[in-house]
């Protein structure tokens, strides 16, 4: 669970630099691995897929207690690291502004106000003991160089930061140092937690972004801190398209997406949807036939303007049904949600009912979520979509779409005065 800053502030400040060095001295031989599969039972619906041993599994019948669940406020420290081989050209204040308040606003909208990310940026640079080039920073970082970087960063910051007060740690490198690779930003998960100030640090976000950075990159990395997987497809040879699985439709696929709000499945996993906002529908072959559901736009929350029937203005309440699910196998499901150009999705290419497959047994980066294209012969928004073939994936008003290979058909029948979508889902 997330720690309360107020309680942590009352604890005496315990310095443990020796413990930091002891822990990190063994780190060089370790690798980034999945955290232990610690289960925290959740209120599970019949269509909630089981959590598996896959890294960042999309199962949500239990919560992996090795990760903090963002169901309330979290405090994040930003530590700015400089190097002997470069003089910073920007200030910590400027780098903090690259990411906040944008990152906090994204999560506030995505969670309908249920989660607050509170940044605590330092005001000064902290000098690393070695040149930036000594750490061989790159996307696929060697465990030895990564361990050296974390050891030096934690030791250098220990006198100025009480790590026991924070839930998230961002180490932000001087973007202009010669050894800094902007493609190397990532969350480092540790098989053995580091310790500082009496606190176990299980993961650190290492930030190597340019100034200005990639859009919403810190929100993407923070999603990993909360056990969300990568949804992009990384080609084996490093060439080709990375966005074939979900296109623009979730931040964990691409921070550049036109509609980057988190999938309803992720909001369910993180605890941002009430149980009654998720509807479990009969699976194929059950003989139950036709179901009708009214889906409120995913990004609509309290006071968010949406367009209702006949173009009438309306305001999302954030209280309606957000997700319909058809279980299709022991670890697989079809998900249905409405997407519209509001909130985090205000730049979205097309509105309608988005359909996607969820596989809780798939690893992060191996397609645990795959959007199904309701218009496979066309594409849209080619000038700014990260993957135009999926930009027009939603089933639009008045359309009927049969999901390939699943025996499930979805028809979008009408819009309501409040901007919700009336949907008929038929299972053969």
N, C-alpha and C positions, 0 to 999 in steps of 0.2 A: 504494500500500500504506500501511497505517497506520504511523505513526512509533512508535518505541519511546521511551518517556519517559526511560529510563535513558540512551540515547545522546544525546538532546536536552539532557539536564541537564548533560552533559559539555562541550557546545559553549559557547564564550564568548558572553556575552549581548551581542547587537549591536542597538543602538538605531538606528532608521531613520525617525524622525519626518518628516524631510524627504521621504523616499521615499513615506511615507504620504500626505502632502499632494499630492505630484506625481501619484500615481496617482489619488487621489480627485478632483483638479481636473478630470480628464477624464471622471469617472463620471457627471456630471449628464446627459450626453447619451445615455448607454447605457440599455439595457433589459435585463430578465431574459430570458435566452435559454437554449436547450439547450447544454450543454457540448459541446466537440468530440467527435466519435464516435471516440474512441481505443479500440482493441480489444485486449483481453488474453485470449488463447485459454483456454478452459476444457475440461475433460473432458466432451464433449458426447455425450448419448445420442441415439438416432435420433429420439426424440420431443421433443427440446429445440428449441423454436422459435428462429428466427434473430433476433438483436437488430436492430432497424431504427432509422431516424433519428427515430422518434417520441420525444418527451420522456418520459423514464423508461420506455422500452420494456420490455415484459415478456419480450422475447427473452432467452435465457440460454445461447446457444451460445458467446458471448464476454462478457467483463465490460468495462464502460465504465471505463477506467482513470482517467478524470477524477474519479471518485468513489472514496472509500476503501471497501474491502470489509471488512465487520465479521467477519473470521475469527479475530481475536484481540482483545486488550484495546485500548481507545481511551480517551484522556484528554480530558475536556471541561472548559473553564473557564466559569464563570458570572460575568459582570460585571454589577453592579447599578447602574443609572443613575438619578440623581435630577435634578430640574430647579429652576431658580430660582423658578418660580411655584407650588411645592408643597413642603410639609414632609412627608417620609415618615412614615406612621403605623405601618409595620411595619419589621422589621429584615431585613437580608439573610439572616440565619439562618432566619427564619420563611419567607421566600420560597423558599430552597433546600429547606426541608423540605416545601414544597408539591409538589415534583417528585422529590425523592430521599429515601429509597431506592426509591420506587415505580417510577421509570423504569428503574433498573438491574435491579430484580427482574423486571420484565416481559421485558427482553431476555435475562436469564439463563435464565428459564423457556423463552422462545420458542426460544432457540438450544441448548437442552439442555446449558447450561453451556459452550458453545463460544465465547461472546462475553461480554466484561465491559466495561461502560461505567462508567468511574471519574470521578465528578464532583469538580471542584476549585472550590468557590464562594469568591469573595472575602468578606472579613469586614466590609467597609465599603462605603458608597455612594460612587460616583464622580459628581461634579457635571458635568452638561452645561452648555455655555456659554449656551444659549438656553432660553427658556421652552418647555414641552412643546407649547403651542399653535402655536409657530412651525414645527413640522415637519409639520403637517396629516396626522397619522397616521390612516390608515383602511385598510380591507381592500384596496381597489384603489388602492394608493399611487402617486402620480406619481413618475417617475424622479428628478425634481429634488429633491423633498422627501426621498425615500428616500436619495439620495446625500448630502444635507446631514446627515441623521441619522447615517449610517454614518461620514462624515468626522469629525463631532464626537465620536462615541462612541469611535472608534479612537484619535483624537488624545488624548482625555481619559484613556483607559485605558493609553496606551502606557508611561507612566512606572511603572505598577504591575503590568503584566502582560507576561511574556515569551511572546509568542504562538507562538514557535518550539517551545514545550514541549507544545502541545495539538493534538489532531486535530479537535475540535469547539469552536465558539465560540457561546456563548449570551449575547446582550445582553438583560438583563432590566430592563424599565422599571418605575419606581415606579407601581404599579397605581392609586394614588389621584390622580395628577397629572391636571389637567383636560383636557389634550389627548390622553390615552392612550385608545385605542379597543381594547377587549378582543377585538374581532373581527378585529384586524389581525395577530395572531400568524402568522408564516410563515417559511419559509426563503427567503432572498434568494440566488439563484444569479447570479453575475456573469460577463459575457462577457469581462471583463478582470479577473483576480484582483487583489485588494489585496495590498500587501506591508507587513509589519511584522516587525521583528526578523529580517530575512533570510528570512522565510517567506511563501509565496504563500497567501493566504486566498481560496479560490474561492467559499465560501458561508458565510453567517452566519445563525443562527437568532435572529430578532428576536421577543422575548417581551413581549406586552402583556396578559397574563392578569390577571383579577381575583384577589383573595385571599379565599377559596381559589379555585383555577383549575378549568377544565374537567378532568374525569377523563382521565388518560393523554394529555393534549394534547402534552406534551413528547416522549413516546414516538412519537406520530404525526409530529411535525415532524422528529424525529431519523431516522425512517424515510426521509424525503426526502433527508437527508444521505447515505444509503446507496443512493440511486437507486430508491427505491420510489415508485410513482405514487399520486396521489389516486384512490380508487375510488368516491367519491361522485359523484352527478349534480347539478350545479349548474344549476338552472332559469335560462333566459335572462332572465326578468323578475325573478329573485330570489325569487319566491314558489313554493309547491308543495313537494313532498317531495324531499329531497336523497339519500335512502337507497335508491332503487329498484334500484340495480345489485347491491349485495351485502348490504344490510341490516345485521344484527348481526355478520357473519361474518369481519370482518378489521379490524384497527386502522386501516388506511389508508382504510377506508370511513367509520368513525365511532369516535372515542375513547370514545363512550358505549355501544358495542355490548355485548350480554350475553356474547358469545363472541368477544372481540377478538383471540385468538391469530392470528398471521399465517398466511395460507394456506400449505399445503405447497409450492405453487409458489414463493412468496416465500422460503421456507426453503431450497428448492433453489437459487434464484438467489443467495442470500446465502452459500451454502456451508455451511449447517448440516445438510444431509442428505448421507449417503454415497451414491455412485452406486447401490449395491445396494439402497438404501431407496426407489428410484424404479423402477417397473415400466412399461415401454413395451408396450402391448397392440396387437394388429393393428388397422389402420384399417378403416373400413367399405369393403366391396367387395373386400377382400383374399382372401376365401374361407377364412380361418382360423377363423371361427366363434366358439366358446365359449372364454373364459379364466376361470380362477379365481384369486383373489388374497386373501390375508389381510391386512387393513389394521389396524395398531395405531392407537389414538386419537391424533390429531395432537398434543395437548397432553401426552400421557403421556411422561414422561422418567424417568431413574433415580430410583427411590424414590417416584414419584408414585402415590398410591393410586387404583385404578380398580375398577370393578365387573365381575367376570367372569361366566361362565355361571351361570345360576340364582341370581344375586345374590351369588355368592361373592366375598369380597374378594381383590384381587390387586394387584400393583405393576407399573407400567409400566417397561420396561427401556430405552425409548428407542432400541432397536436393531432394531426390526422395520420392515416396509414401511410407509411413510407416504403414498405417493402412487402412484396408477395413472393413466396418461395414454394417451389415444387421439388420435393425430394426425388432424385432419380437414381440413387444408389447408396450404398453404405457410407461413402465419403464424397458424394457428388450431389449437386443440386442446381436447379435453374432459379435465377433471381430476376425479379421484375421491379423496376422503379421508374418514376416519372422524372424527367430532366427538363428544365426550362431555364431561360436566360435571366436568372435572379441570383442574388447573393454571390457566393464563390463561383457560380456558373454564369455570371452575367455576360461573359464574352462567348458563350457557347455557340456552336455552329447551327445545330438543329434541336428542336424541342420534340418531345414524344416519350414513349415508353421504351426504356433501354432494357435489353435482355442480355444476361450473361451467365456463363457457367462458372461454378465454384467447385474446386477440387481440394479438399482439406489434406489430402495425402501428397500434394505437389509442393516441392521446395520453393522457397523464395527465388525468383528469377526463372523458374521452370513452368510458368503459366498457371499459377493457382487460381487466377481469375482470367477468363477470356470472354471478351465482348462478342456477341453474335450479330452479324451485320444483316439488318432487315432489308438492305438495298445493296446486295453484293455486286451489282453490275454498274453502280455509279459511285462517285465520290463527291466531296464538297469542301469548300473553304480551302482550296489547294494553296492559296497564297499565305495562309498563316496556321493551318492545322499541322500538328506534328505527324499525322498519318491520315491524309484525306480519304482513303478508302473506308475508314471507320467513322469519319466525321458526321456522316448521315446515317449512322447505324440505328437510331431509335425508330420505333414503329410510330408513324404520325397519325394524327386525327383522321378517322375514316378508313384507316388501313387495317388489313388482316395479314398476319404473318405466321407461317408454320415453322417451328424450330426444327432444323434439319436433324434427323435421326432420333428425335425424342418423343414423337407422338403428342406434341403439345402445340396448340394454336392460340395465338393472342390476337384479339381484336380491340382496337381503341375506338369506342363508340361515341363518346361525347366529352365535352368540357363542362364543368360546373360553373356557377356564378362566382365561386371563390377561387377558380383557377385550377381545381383538381381535375383528374382524368378518370372517366368511367371506363373500366377495362373488363372484357370478358376473356377468361382463360379456360380453354377446353383441353382436357386430357383424354386421349383415346384409350 
